[in-house]
Amino acid sequence: MAFKWSHFRRDLSDMLIKKACEKVVAEKDDRNKVLIVTMDALGDNLLKVKSIEKIAEFYGKNNTHILCKDKWQDIYLKQGYNVFVDRYKNTIERMRLYRELNRFKYKKVIYFIHDQKNVSEEFINSYDKIEYRIKNAEDKYILEYHKDFLKEILNKDIQVEELVPDLRYIFDNLKKENIITVGIGSAARIKTMPAVKMAEIINYLGERYPESKLILLGSGKTQVLYQKELSKYIKVKNTVDLVDKISLLESLEYIAKSKFFIGYDSGLTNAAFTLKTKYICLHWTKFKTWKHDFIGCVTLLGEGENPYKESKYGCDLLNSITLSQIQEGLEVLNIDE
């Protein structure tokens, strides 16, 4: 196996953290506190909102601690949780974090994982540990997985409808405005259209809704570069570029206030779902795990060949979505002109 510096740095970091934690003795051993470890991406965390609420109700919200990436801490703080953050690339900060975590000996550590673990079990003191992970062999809707997991750890039958997330309460006095929010990016290129194709959709929306502002949202260096390419093809004047220019909570508030949202299979699309904003998801796969089949949610898949085979973006199902499908999706959502 070829030597990789990234693996060496990770292993060295883990070794140093383990050493730093060896002499930490828990100050509190009341057997009440639970720690939920959720190191996944934005959309995954948003989809866990109700499921984590169910766990917190069972153990008591004051006893429930969350360990997540620093990028998502404001969302959990807004919900009133005790939050720890793991800045995964900073070893010194991680050593301090795990020493702080181990001030408690937790009744249970719950690894609530969709994709990324990034936390070694041996770092955290607890009486019991349980791990949830999506079983790739199955193709069930994501909240069905959550239902099975909660049955296991809470010994309660909970219906999927009870696990549909709703975060509108974290914003005060929400009112719909004459804006349309557009998520311009996703975590993977296969989930993202070529810029010229996405610009075609934005231009169509700009012409169809000339009195509405089209708020372009996204974050990170990759999406900033994508937006620069996108801007070369956008012809309508009613777009507002807020990519990587506002905070996550500000982006969520724009989505909550918008007439509808359109974007790829991404964290922001899951934000629209969580905030009860009508949306169109430009999807890339027929797997049903990530498809929300509820009123106000439209998932589009193309039916033809990829017309951009030379592009590094997208796939057949995504890149062959047509403007007529977008129009039909808007009619299903009953969006006013």
Number of C-alpha atoms within 10 A of each C-alpha: 3 4 7 8 9 9 10 11 13 14 12 13 19 19 12 14 23 18 13 16 21 12 9 16 14 16 10 13 15 10 14 16 21 27 25 22 22 24 26 19 18 18 18 21 22 24 23 22 19 20 22 22 18 18 18 18 13 13 17 14 18 14 18 23 21 22 22 22 20 14 14 20 19 15 20 20 14 13 14 12 19 16 20 21 18 21 15 16 11 10 18 12 15 20 21 13 18 20 22 14 21 20 16 23 24 26 20 20 23 19 20 25 20 19 13 12 16 15 16 10 14 12 20 21 22 21 13 12 16 13 15 17 15 17 10 8 6 11 15 16 16 19 23 17 19 24 19 17 19 19 12 13 14 13 10 12 11 17 13 16 11 12 20 17 22 17 20 16 11 17 13 8 7 13 8 13 13 13 21 23 28 25 24 27 29 21 14 11 14 19 22 27 27 21 21 16 18 20 22 17 17 24 19 18 22 21 15 12 17 15 12 19 19 25 22 22 27 27 19 11 11 12 20 20 11 17 22 13 15 20 14 11 16 19 15 15 12 18 23 12 16 16 24 17 14 12 15 19 15 11 23 22 19 21 31 27 19 25 19 23 27 25 25 25 25 25 22 28 26 26 26 31 26 22 22 19 22 23 28 24 24 26 27 24 19 11 11 13 17 19 19 18 11 9 11 18 22 22 17 21 19 19 13 13 14 17 12 17 12 7 13 12 17 21 24 19 21 26 28 20 23 17 13 9 13 21 14 13 20 18 11 14 17 11 11 8 9
